Amino acid sequence: MPNKFIEMMKERRTIYNIDSSLPISQEKLITLVKEAVKEAPSSFNSQTSRGVILFGDEHKKLWHNITKETLKEIVAKEIFTTTEKKIDSFAAGAGTILFFEEQNVIKELQQKFPLYADNFPVWSEQSSGMAQYAVWASLAQEKVGASLQHYNPLIDEKVHASWKIPSSWKLRAQLVFGAIKQQANEKTYINDDIRFKVFGEN
């Protein structure tokens, strides 16, 4: 019998071709995001992950007013058209989830457990990655397409100012979501012998 969790993981794919409709209600999506982040593990149960969910005009503001305008200032004019099309494809979605990590909690843990001080920022990144994956996989179960983007730190200052985000929240990723207009191509895998080693096997 197939493992249910592995089967769920297989449904999570990077979906770029999305639109602004959703197969579930906004309320259900918000609940799903909250629950997925809350259940994602974190070192010392530090719960450093934070989330901001943008819908409609707020979502478009992120991509058109902030990200596109920021990139326009630094991307060469001759290649900006390609960049603009990519940004517009994100704006065409239904919303975006901004993932942050609370730096004050990390600093408190560093002070409380100095022996592990260097590790807490690393563990925070791992916690964020697991929270992002948990949300992404959960969306896939509801047939909501998504792609994970990383325009931080270029957009950080404007994001914080636009939505009055606490300065201690560090932006780590942006998950764009919407209705799936076109499925992802078939996923390919490199040979297991390259990726895995097993010792002491019976």
Phi, psi and omega per residue, in radians:
M1 nan 2.267 -3.122
P2 -1.075 2.548 3.070
N3 -1.278 2.179 -3.047
K4 -1.095 -0.659 -3.118
F5 -1.192 -0.725 3.106
I6 -1.105 -0.701 3.108
E7 -1.104 -0.653 3.098
M8 -1.144 -0.711 3.133
M9 -1.068 -0.617 -3.113
K10 -1.166 -0.405 -3.139
E11 -1.370 -0.353 -3.141
R12 -1.368 2.038 3.125
R13 -2.399 2.833 3.036
T14 -1.413 2.012 -3.122
I15 -1.970 1.981 -3.133
Y16 -1.611 -0.567 -3.066
N17 -1.565 1.619 -3.101
I18 -2.274 2.899 3.029
D19 -2.308 -3.048 -2.966
S20 -1.466 -0.033 3.093
S21 -1.482 2.854 3.132
L22 -2.365 2.469 3.100
P23 -1.378 -0.126 3.084
I24 -2.266 2.890 -3.139
S25 -1.291 2.762 3.072
Q26 -1.063 -0.665 -3.135
E27 -1.066 -0.759 3.135
K28 -1.160 -0.685 3.138
L29 -1.127 -0.743 3.124
I30 -1.067 -0.779 3.120
T31 -1.078 -0.762 3.135
L32 -1.046 -0.798 -3.141
V33 -1.083 -0.811 -3.126
K34 -1.055 -0.817 -3.105
E35 -1.149 -0.721 -3.130
A36 -1.105 -0.763 3.137
V37 -1.168 -0.726 -3.127
K38 -1.110 -0.591 -3.107
E39 -1.536 -0.168 3.100
A40 -1.238 2.420 -3.094
P41 -1.276 2.720 3.064
S42 -2.576 2.626 -3.107
S43 -1.103 2.387 -3.134
F44 0.988 0.389 -3.051
N45 0.876 0.724 -3.053
S46 -1.250 -0.409 3.085
Q47 0.883 0.913 -3.082
T48 -1.403 -0.262 -3.059
S49 -1.272 2.420 3.105
R50 -2.268 2.671 -3.120
G51 -2.413 2.526 3.028
V52 -2.242 2.204 -3.098
I53 -1.894 2.193 -3.121
L54 -1.980 2.273 3.067
F55 -2.107 2.821 2.967
G56 0.916 -2.230 -3.069
D57 -1.131 -0.534 3.111
E58 -1.166 -0.694 3.065
H59 -1.101 -0.803 3.138
K60 -1.132 -0.621 3.103
K61 -1.026 -0.713 3.128
L62 -1.031 -0.788 -3.026
W63 -1.525 -0.726 -3.113
H64 -1.437 -0.893 -3.020
N65 -1.419 -0.539 -3.069
I66 -1.793 -1.099 -3.030
T67 -1.167 -0.842 -3.116
K68 -1.101 -0.786 -3.120
E69 -1.157 -0.611 3.097
T70 -1.158 -0.786 -3.113
L71 -1.220 -0.538 3.138
K72 -1.038 -0.517 -3.112
E73 -1.368 -0.337 -3.040
I74 -2.112 -0.278 -3.132
V75 -1.603 2.371 3.138
A76 -1.004 2.440 -3.066
K77 -1.009 -0.631 -3.059
E78 -1.217 -0.290 3.128
I79 -2.061 0.041 -3.074
F80 -1.182 -0.483 3.137
T81 -0.998 -0.733 3.108
T82 -1.128 -0.757 3.110
T83 -1.078 -0.740 -3.114
E84 -1.095 -0.726 3.120
K85 -1.085 -0.684 3.140
K86 -1.141 -0.810 3.136
I87 -1.100 -0.726 3.126
D88 -1.085 -0.584 3.125
S89 -1.181 -0.569 3.063
F90 -1.239 -0.756 -3.134
A91 -1.087 -0.438 -3.131
A92 -1.240 -0.217 3.141
G93 -1.283 -3.109 -3.119
A94 -1.517 -0.442 -3.093
G95 -3.116 -3.132 3.136
T96 -2.479 2.444 3.011
I97 -1.855 2.116 3.087
L98 -1.642 2.190 3.121
F99 -1.789 2.251 3.124
F100 -2.174 2.849 2.974
E101 -2.170 2.276 -3.105
E102 -1.357 1.905 -3.044
Q103 -1.293 -0.472 3.138
N104 -1.130 -0.655 3.102
V105 -1.125 -0.710 3.122
I106 -1.086 -0.772 3.137
K107 -1.112 -0.693 3.103
E108 -1.092 -0.739 3.121
L109 -1.165 -0.649 3.102
Q110 -1.091 -0.670 3.120
Q111 -1.268 -0.650 -3.104
K112 -1.318 -0.602 -3.119
F113 -2.222 1.256 -3.053
P114 -1.037 -0.445 3.129
L115 -1.074 -0.525 -3.100
Y116 -1.876 0.251 -3.011
A117 -0.913 -0.757 -3.104
D118 -1.199 -0.388 -3.053
N119 -1.505 -0.429 -3.035
F120 -1.067 -0.705 3.059
P121 -1.093 -0.624 3.112
V122 -1.178 -0.797 -3.141
W123 -1.130 -0.571 3.078
S124 -1.081 -0.755 3.114
E125 -1.100 -0.687 3.115
Q126 -1.136 -0.727 3.107
S127 -1.066 -0.753 3.137
S128 -1.087 -0.770 3.127
G129 -1.055 -0.706 3.130
M130 -1.202 -0.652 3.090
A131 -1.130 -0.748 3.118
Q132 -1.072 -0.789 -3.123
Y133 -1.146 -0.710 -3.132
A134 -1.066 -0.752 3.118
V135 -1.168 -0.808 -3.102
W136 -1.031 -0.829 -3.139
A137 -1.159 -0.626 3.118
S138 -1.162 -0.694 3.078
L139 -1.079 -0.707 -3.127
A140 -1.063 -0.600 3.113
Q141 -1.133 -0.437 3.138
E142 -1.708 0.188 3.138
K143 1.113 0.554 3.040
V144 -1.724 2.140 -3.141
G145 -1.395 2.607 -3.117
A146 -2.728 2.722 3.005
S147 -2.458 2.478 -3.080
L148 -1.671 2.210 -3.099
Q149 -2.092 2.761 -3.122
H150 -2.433 1.452 3.088
Y151 -1.742 0.100 2.981
N152 -1.369 2.545 0.096
P153 -1.601 0.127 -3.072
L154 -1.022 -0.625 -3.040
I155 -1.793 0.014 -2.996
D156 -0.952 -0.900 -3.034
E157 -1.050 -0.774 -3.127
K158 -1.231 -0.607 3.096
V159 -1.113 -0.822 3.137
H160 -1.070 -0.724 -3.115
A161 -1.230 -0.700 -3.053
S162 -1.174 -0.662 -3.083
W163 -2.030 0.292 3.086
K164 0.896 0.864 3.129
I165 -1.347 2.366 3.095
P166 -0.949 2.443 -3.088
S167 -1.104 -0.376 -3.128
S168 -1.425 -0.120 3.079
W169 -1.521 2.119 -3.125
K170 -1.756 2.112 -3.120
L171 -1.210 2.269 -3.102
R172 -2.058 -0.519 -3.092
A173 -2.911 2.839 3.101
Q174 -2.276 2.067 -3.140
L175 -1.804 1.892 3.136
V176 -1.496 2.385 -3.108
F177 -2.422 2.780 3.121
G178 3.073 -3.063 3.107
A179 -1.251 2.473 -3.107
I180 -1.353 2.070 3.076
K181 -1.664 -0.501 3.123
Q182 -2.603 2.250 -3.129
Q183 -1.207 2.763 3.089
A184 -1.239 2.745 3.062
N185 -1.167 2.854 3.134
E186 -1.051 2.371 -3.112
K187 -1.402 2.423 3.104
T188 -1.935 2.721 -3.082
Y189 -2.293 2.461 3.021
I190 -1.333 2.884 -3.079
N191 -1.096 2.402 3.138
D192 -1.008 -0.565 -3.113
D193 -1.089 -0.425 3.129
I194 -1.381 -0.532 -2.980
R195 -1.761 -0.400 -2.982
F196 -2.278 2.580 2.984
K197 -2.302 2.412 -3.128
V198 -2.223 2.271 -3.140
F199 -2.174 2.521 3.089
G200 1.360 0.313 -3.137
E201 -1.243 2.424 3.116
N202 -1.235 nan nan
